[in-house]
Amino acid sequence: MIRRVSLLLTTFAVVLVLLASDSSAAEKLKLLIVDGQNNHNWKATTPVLKAFLEKSGRFTVTVATSPARNGKEADWAKFRPDFAANDVVLSNYNGQLWPKPVQASLEKYVTGGGGLVIVHAANNAFPQWGEWNKMIGLGWRGAGYGERVTLDKAGKTVRTAKGKGPGAGHGPQHPFSVVVRDRRHPVMAGIPAEWMHFRDELYHGQRGPALNMHILATAFSAKAKRGTGVHEPMVWWIPYGKGKVFTTVMGHADYSMKCVGFQTIVSRGAEWSATGKVTLAVPKTFPSAEETSVAGE
């Protein structure tokens, strides 16, 4: 009798483990990376993005790769990423304007509550697409395109009118300090107030409509590095319909993306964009205010 009870308990425990495992697998978020064109090396960076997102255990990742620039019309006619089949979309794309049906599909997806993550040069894309510019808020545009948003020394938001001040640019690549501006936001909760990002381009002078823009982190653009001498937005989000658009302008190259800070921000940002919550922990190897931290080193 005791053996039978013991066997039943063991079997029950195994079933519970299997059910928990199945449940955990079912809870993974579906994330779609879109690439195929970029003024940066997307063939090197997409694998890094895919690897660390999958390693987090929170995502299953697929990739939709566009035709080459000025590719065959028939190939572009087949390029129809299934945004609706995913919980969150990550753009690693900067190139030829997507066909109208793809534009409409993304607008519908995000408006309906889908999550969208923009990485580095993806915010350079599509100056002629009005709804895209509303989604990203700020992009790589000339000074005459729209407003500029920065923070002053006191952390107060400063808006510079269209046509005044610099347009988009960056100085030489270098490690730089990232300052968290909203530590209550789920993505930033538990992240150090200031941390060192690995070698990257520090974007400045971004322009756009910047409507309903929530700045989560900035970096000081030093004049010694051919910068602007003010704090420039590095991470922000914008509501678009029922959806959330999460942007980081960090992530120039594969080595920049190997920064533990970058990987943490993107992973947590993707999860939050999809669900409104963050379960991914801040790793113990997260960069400090004095030292960078590179995954695998």
Helices and strands as residue ranges (DSSP letters): H 2-26, E 29-35, H 42-55, E 59-65, H 73-78, G 83-85, E 88-91, H 100-111, E 115-119, G 120-124, H 130-136, E 148-151, E 157-160, E 169-170, E 174-180, E 194-200, E 203-204, E 214-220, G 223-225, E 231-240, E 243-248, H 254-257, H 260-275
